[in-house]
Amino acid sequence: MKPESFTWTDVHEIGWRLRDAHRDVDPLAVRFTDLHRWVTELEGFSGDPQKSSEKLLEALQLAWLEERD
């Protein structure tokens, strides 16, 4: 069951949702600017868009890769 809302710290939830939203995309080929936008556009995302970082986006990218594989 999907939580009603989630933030940047819900890395595995975001990875799971990105997998569902972008099934044909290689997570390692996504630019961080696009990844940031895609995360903030996910239904239920309630985090502050200014609170992301390169390290966090890398973690999200790896979580997405894990969910895909």
Order of alpha helices (4+ residues) and beta strands (2+ residues): alpha-alpha-alpha
